[in-house]
Amino acid sequence: MTQAVRIEGSADVDPRARIGAGSAVWHLAQIREDAVVGAECVIGRGAYLGPGVRLGDRVKVQNHALLYEPAVIEDGVFIGPAAVLTNDLYPRSIGVDGRLKGAEDWLARGVTLRQGCSIGARAVLVAGVTVGRWALVAAGAVVHRDVPDFALVAGVPARKTAWVGRAGQPLRRQGVGRWRCPCTGETYAEANGLLAMMP
C-alpha cells in the first residue's frame, strides 16, 4: 500500500516537482520546478529546494534550510535548521556592463551529500563540495573542501576533529589504525587518512 504525501496548504510546491510516497512538506516550504523528493522525506517549515535539486529517500530537511540547485542529496541524509548549500563560487548580481545577471550568465555548481551524512544547524557548504558517507558537519561550520566518509568536521573553515560511525557518535581508538563505535560495536580501519567500516 502506497503511503500518502502530506503537503501543508501554505507550502509552495511547483506542479513539475516530484514528491515521493510518505513524504511530508511543512508550512511555507518552497519546492521548485523539476526538484525530486524521494520517499519518506520530511521538508521542514520555510525550507527551500531549488530547481532540479534531487533528494533520495528518508531525507530530513529541517526548518529554513536552503538547498540551491543542482544539489544532490543521497538516502538518509539529515540537513539541520538554516543550513545553506550554495551553488556559486564567485557570485555577482550584475555583470561588468552593469546589466542584471540572469540564469544564463553563470554555471551553478551543486553540493553533493552522500548517504547517511548529517549537516548541523546553520552550517554553510560552499558550491561544489562533497560530504562523504556518514560524515558529520558541526553546527555553524563553513565547509569549503570535500569531507571524507565518517569524518566529523567543525569550525570556520571546517577541519576534521574526529571520526564518527554510522550511529553518529565519535569513534574510540582500538589500536593503530583501528576504531570502534561505542553504540553499535562496529569496527573501522583507517588508512592513508581515510576510514572504512570493517566487514
Stockholm file with secondary structure:
# STOCKHOLM 1.0

chainA/1-199         MTQAVRIEGSADVDPRARIGAGSAVWHLAQIREDAVVGAECVIGRGAYLGPGVRLGDRVKVQNHALLYEPAVIEDGVFIGPAAVLTNDLYPRSIGVDGRLKGAEDWLARGVTLRQGCSIGARAVLVAGVTVGRWALVAAGAVVHRDVPDFALVAGVPARKTAWVGRAGQPLRRQGVGRWRCPCTGETYAEANGLLAMMP
#=GR chainA/1-199 SS CCCCCEECTTCEECTTSEECTTCEECTTCEECTTCEECTTCEECTTCEECTTCEECSSCEECTTCEECTTCEECTTCEECTTCEECCCSSCCSBCTTSCBCCGGGCCCCCCEECTTCEECTTCEECTTCEECTTCEECTTCEECSCBCTTEEEETTTTEEEEEBCTTSSBCEECSTTEEECTTTCCEEEEETTEEEECC
#=GC SS_cons         CCCCCEECTTCEECTTSEECTTCEECTTCEECTTCEECTTCEECTTCEECTTCEECSSCEECTTCEECTTCEECTTCEECTTCEECCCSSCCSBCTTSCBCCGGGCCCCCCEECTTCEECTTCEECTTCEECTTCEECTTCEECSCBCTTEEEETTTTEEEEEBCTTSSBCEECSTTEEECTTTCCEEEEETTEEEECC
//
